């Protein structure tokens, strides 16, 4: 319909969204699978 075709390989199609916070020392201090959750981020910060 729009002339857009799926490429031969475009990444892992079952990949899920997630959010992460990494501190200044490179340590992951928050990780959550799923869509962006601002309230969860603010609780960590």
N, C-alpha and C positions, 0 to 999 in steps of 0.2 A: 504494500500500500504506500509506504513512504520511501521505498527504495533502500531500506536499511537491511543489511544481511548480517547474520551471526558469523563471526570469524571462525577459523579452524580451531583456535585456542584463545580464550579470553579470560583465563583464570579459573578458579574453583567456583562453580556456579552455586554451590550450597554454602558458600562462605556467609557468615553472619556478621552483623555490625557489632561493634563493641566500643567501650570507652576505657581509657587508661590515664592514670596520673603517675608521672615519674618524677621523683624528687631530684634535687640538685646533685645528689650523690649517685644517681642512676638507678635507684631502687624503685620498683613498682610499688606504690603505696595504695593504689586503688585500681581494681579491674572489674569490669562488669560486662557480660555479654548482653546484647540487646540494643535497642535504640537509646539515643542520648537521654540521660536523666539528670537534668540540671540540679535538682534537689540533692541527689546522691553525691554529685561532685562537690557541691557547696558544703556538705557535711564533712567531707574529708579535708577541704581547704580551711 
